[in-house]
Structures are given as C-alpha cells and as structure tokens.
Amino acid sequence: MDTHDDIMVREVAEPYDPMHATLAAMQALVGVGLLIVELIIGLRFFFLLASANAGNGFVDFIYDISQPLVHPFDGIISDRAAANGILEPDSIIAFIVYAAAAWIVVALIGVAERGIVPRSYSSRGIHHFGRRGHAH
C-alpha cells in the first residue's frame, strides 16, 4: 500500500495590488518617455544628415525641441561633413546616454517592485491532495 500523498501545486491568480500596478505604470511611462526622446533625437540626426530645409516648420520644430536634449553633449566630438549634410555625433551620444539612463531607471523600479512584497509568497498557493483528490 502506498502511503505517500500526491502533491499538486497550482497557480493562484494574484489579487490586484495598487503598489505593483503603480510601479508597472511608472516603468511604462519611462519607456514611453524614452521612445519620444529617442524619436526626437533620431529625427534631428536624420534631418541634419540629410541637410533638411530648416525653413520648414516641422524641421525647425524638431531642431528647437531637440536642442535642449542634445546640448549637454555639444562638443564632445566635432561635427563632420557627410555627403550633403552634417554628421552630428552629439545626437548619437545623447541617444545612447538617454537609453542607458532609462534602462537604469526601469531596472531600479523593478528592484523596488520586487522588494515590496515577494511574489513567491503572494502568488502561489500550495495545496496537498490525497489519493482521491480531496484537500488535506
């Protein structure tokens, strides 16, 4: 006769936790913010490289809003002439620095989220079942 009980582990849906939801929303906002910043800097880089018409309203708008984003990196590496446009390394450096900064912020939010309530205690229920499927 077998005296060992079968053990069945089943996942239990996590209850809504406003703190985890807030931290997840913060991570999403950082990601969306990064997307917007990278798009603006990327357009600036492309417009300078393609020698876009600065008299065009949209091009001028992108130059105006991207300048404060790129300004901290001005002069690290000199701009270079490329075909008919300008290769601006400052934009590339800004692109990399902002992506790294956003990655660090998202990682820190993730660490904070995991430190609040360990998911291993809140997300799993362990139930022991006998031979006939009845919980003990």
Buried (B, 14 or more C-beta within 10 A) or exposed (E): EEEEEEEEEEEEEEEEBEEBEEBBEBBEEBBEEBEEBBEBBBBBBEBBBBEBEEEEEEBBEBBEBBEEBBEEBEEEEEBEEEEEBBBBBBBBBBBEEBBEEBEEBBEEBEEEBEEEBEEEEBEEEEEEBEEEEEEE
